[in-house]
């Protein structure tokens, strides 16, 4: 009798031990999964709108390079609010024209440029069919991105080539090129400064192409990635990896063998029209090579940037040091 009770108690004890071990294993697996998830850093990144300027990030996402570097990149459309939201901390970083971040940094906001991506102007100026040349813009209403943004830096020398000053025209502002294009097509404005894909839509719509702005502003960068400096200080390795994946993606994009796959990636991630995407590749990548290979800002390029800022009244000579607006340690750490 006692032996059978002892055997029964032993069986109960073994079952309880198995339950405890199973529970411990489950807890360990859960904790391990949680720890693994915690090692992945989420970057909330603002942008004006999806499109070709984010091509390197789309490539890095498509091939899993960001995931390999434990980066969870969330691209958020914020229009023209990226810099302000980055300064406030609601975004970790944002993509915008370089004057936006430079101006904020110089005014004491906790932001700095960490990577320069599109290194030349992708813009052309298009006008109503009745306008035939740049000089015809005198007295006309032109849609640009903002009162002190990169599009003003590009259009000033463009107008000057025909003897016009900014006071000879009227400006109206829309941050997104799609909105500027819509205003031009509707007849609400006389001309607009446009970049791909609206550049190509304007070319096909019969509007007057007055010319590209790049020849009038050679060496002046277009867009940058800027960061909240407090967040950046706590996530240096993540931002170095972000810069490394950018460089890897640009090198991949510049290989002609990858053209069709690059177009497909843009169509997929930015929901762009295939024809527009193919034209964007030919124009931005094959022809102009607008993506900088390493994201860095040389002293010579900073001189161009500072000169552009001076033309819109943001700074005056003597110019502040490059370090006032740009932290090159992230792209340099990615070498």
Number of C-alpha atoms within 10 A of each C-alpha: 5 7 8 9 10 11 11 12 12 12 12 12 12 12 12 12 12 12 12 12 12 12 12 12 12 12 12 12 12 12 12 12 11 11 11 11 11 11 11 16 15 14 20 17 23 27 22 20 20 16 19 24 23 19 23 23 20 23 24 22 20 14 11 14 20 23 15 14 18 19 20 15 16 11 20 16 16 17 14 21 16 26 31 18 18 27 25 14 18 14 22 23 30 31 30 25 23 28 25 24 30 25 20 17 21 16 11 10 18 18 33 30 28 27 29 26 27 24 23 23 26 23 22 24 24 28 29 17 12 10 18 15 14 20 15 14 21 17 13 15 19 23 26 26 23 17 14 17 22 25 22 20 24 28 23 19 20 24 20 14 13 14 12 19 15 14 9 13 14 15 19 14 14 19 18 17 23 18 17 24 25 15 18 23 18 9 12 13 21 22 29 31 28 28 23 23 20 21 25 18 16 24 13 9 9 12 20 18 20 20 15 21 24 20 13 17 19 13 17 24 29 26 24 24 24 33 28 24 22 13 17 19 11 10 13 14 15 20 24 20 21 25 25 23 23 30 23 17 21 24 15 17 23 17 12 11 10 12 18 13 12 23 24 18 19 27 19 14 18 17 13 19 15 14 13 20 25 19 18 24 24 15 16 20 19 16 10 15 18 20 26 19 18 20 25 21 23 11 11 10 16 19 17 17 22 23 19 24 23 15 15 17 10 16 17 13 8 7 13 12 12 18 11 15 22 22 20 19 14 22 23 15 14 18 10
